[in-house]
Amino acid sequence: MSVQAVGAIFRRRRWWLLLPLLCGWAAVASLRYVLPAQYQSQALLLIEQQSVPHTYVQPNVTFNADQMLQSLGQQVLSHDRLAQVVRQYHLYPAVEARQGLDAAILKLRKAISIQPVSLASLPHPQSGDWSAITIAFQAPSPALAQAVANDLTTLFIQDNLQATQQASAQTTSFLDQQVQQAAAQLQQTRAQVQSFEHAHLGTLPGQTQTNLAMAMSLQTELASSLAAIHSTKQEIASDRALLAQAPTPAQQAQQQQLAALEAQLQQLRSRYTDRYPAVVALQQQIVALQHSPHPAAAAGASGSSIPAAQSSLALSQVRSQLQADEALLPEQQKQVSALRREAGEYQRRLSLAPLPATQLASLQGQEQLAVTAYQDLLGKRNASQMASQLEAQQGGAQFRLLDAPALPQKPISPKPGVLSLLGVVVGLILGLAVSAAAELLQDRIRGEAEIVALGLTPILARVPSLRSLSEMRRRRWQSRFEWAAGAALLLVLIAGNVWMLRG
């Protein structure tokens, strides 16, 4: 079919096209007032980084926005949570009555939207292509949409805080267990090192000089102790010799009696002469006592320079010193025996070859590794505790409410612009269908081309169209009216679309 033929059909069927177009558009656009309105309220949550710099406190939980969104979305959209929301706000009672609670929960889940948002204007964008999320909910009324969206946002933030704190606490608990195991391992390794050193005390590498110094010191001390024993023995022998030469108790008594008589004689001579009877009697007693069978008495009477009392005191001191020396001698001998045993032990250690250093070095290396592992885990545990405290104070990475759910002013569905464009498409299809049907069902032959195409009798002559002046005038007015009516229809269609698109 040529373009001229299509143009001819359009001119003939213009009203068959325009009127269904307008009617179809009007019918579809009127669905705006027939379909139930849906309102949407949404919240904007910003992903806020940890308040304390990572150089001071390393977080326990790696904040992966995609994983966090997926995990929290599953928690918020769980069956139990949504069932609680359905019961609290009495959502979809007709669906629940006909199909049960699960159907109502499924419809509620479809009405909830949790989507990432790319915010290039944020001061600290997260790794990835988004730094915030929106939580939206659709409902038949604005107040219901706002209330449910607000509850869902609260659940989302609370679940995020709870999940982060729980993960941080689990990390701290795990590290605490590792620290305890490392401490036990370190204690066991140190016990092995101490047991090895105790079992090979004195023969360990590096103790030769100490053993030699101790052996020399003990030899010096042993020589000093032997000299002290020799001195003590000499003092004991000297004291015993002095006591052997000391007078007997009878001789001491005779000396004391002689000393008393001589003192009495001196007193009498100071007052009387030598012929005085008392003086003579005392002299006779002294002479008789001096000629007694005890020579010590005579010696004492002949002019001993030490008084009897002083001699007795000196002998008592000698006896005391002798007793002390006799008591000291066994102790000195015991000390010498102990020094000889200890010196022999150090001589034995010096005679033994030092053990190979590899055994002790291996144990000490294991101990150092255990110390390093323990200190490393201890530092991580302390850092984890700080991070857990920061999470408990809500100072870690978290979602912060940037825009709270607002009360929607206009419905989001049905969308007037979409209905208007859909009405134009439906009306155009309807007009084309009606025009095509009318053209196919008509039984007229229009023009020479159709006669030739049908293979009828050849054209013998042409009769021109002869119109009177009044007919021509009527045709002109009819054409003007049709153009005006068509323009009016198009203006109505355009104005209606503009009005619908503006909502």
C-alpha positions, 0 to 999 in steps of 0.5 A: 500500500502506497503512502498516497493510499494511506493518506487517503484512508486517513482523510476518509476515516479521520473521525474513526481515528480521532473519536476512539483516540479521545474516548480511549484516552478518557476511559484510561485516564478516568481510572485515576479516580476509580483505582484505590490511591496508594501513599508512600512514606520513606525514611533516609538513613545515612551510613555514619562512620565510627566517631573515634578515628581508626588510628585510636580504636580499631572496630571489631566489626567490618562495616560492609554496607552491602552485607549489612543491608542484606542481613538487616533487610532479612531481619526486618522483613522476617515473618515474625516481625511482619506478622507483628506489624500486620496485627498492630496496624490491622493491615489487609484484613480482607486478604487475611480473612480470605487467604490467611496471615501468610498472604497478608505478610507477603503483601506487606513485604511487597509494599516495603522497599529497602533500597541503596542510595548514592549520595555523592554530597556526603562528606565521608562516602562509604566504599562502594557505590552508595552511602545511604539507604531508603526505607519506604512503605506504601499504604492506602492512607498517608497516616498509615504509610507514615506510621508503618515506615516509622516503625520499620525504620526504628526496627532497622536502626535497633537491629543494626545496633544490636547486631553490631554490639553482639558481633563485637561482644562475640569477637571480644569473647573469642579473643579472651578465650584465645588469651587464656589459652595462650597464657596456659601455653606460656605457663606450660612452656615456662614450667618446662624451661624451669624444670630443665634448668632445675634438673641441670642446675650448675651444668647449664651453658654460661654457668662455668665461670659462676661455678669456678668463682663459687669453688674458689670462694668456698676454698677460701672460706674452708681455709678460714674455717680450718684456721678458726678450728686450729685457733679454737683447739689451741685456746682449749689446750691453753685453758686446760693448762691454766686450770691444771695449774690452779690451786685446789679448793682447800688451798684456796680456802687456806689462802683466803684464811691467811689473807684474812689474818694478814689483814687483821694483823695490819689493822692491829699493828696500826694501833699497837706494837709488835709485843701486844699480845693480840699481835703476837698471837696473830703472828704465831697463827700466820707462821703456823699457817705458812708452815702447813703441809699445803705449799700453795698457802705458803706461796700465797703468804710469801707475797702473791701479787694477785689477791685470792678474790681476783684469782678465783674470778680469773679461774672462773673466766677461764672455765667459762671460756673453755666451755664456750670453746668446747661448744664452738668446736663441733659447730666449726667442724660441722661448718667445715664438713658442709663447706667441703661437701659444697666445694665438692659439688662445685668441683663435680659441676666443673668436672662435667662438660656443659650440656649442648646449648641446642636443647635449652635454646629450643625450649627458650625459643618456644618460650619466646614464641609463646610470649610473643603470641600471648602479648599479641593476643592480649593487645588484640583483646584489649583493643577489642574491649575498647571497640566493644565499649565504643559500640556500647556507647553507640560510637561505632559505624551505624545508621543515622536517621537523616530524614524521618518518614514524612506524611505523604501529600500526594499518592504515588499510584495510580500515576496520572502521567502514566495513565495519560500516556497509556490512554493515548496509546490505547486510544490510538490503537483503538482508533486504528483498529476501528478505522481498519475494520471500517475500511475492510468492511466497506464495499465501495470502489474508490478510484481507478487503481482499485478497478485495475487491481480488481481486474474489472472491465477496462476504463472506457471514459471518465466523468468529472465530478460536477458540483453546484455553487451551493454544494461547493459552499457547503463543502467548504464550510463542512471542511472548516468545521471538521478542521476546527472540530479536529483541532479542538479534539487535539487541544483537549487531548493535549491539555488533558495530557499536560494536566495529567502529567502535572498530577 
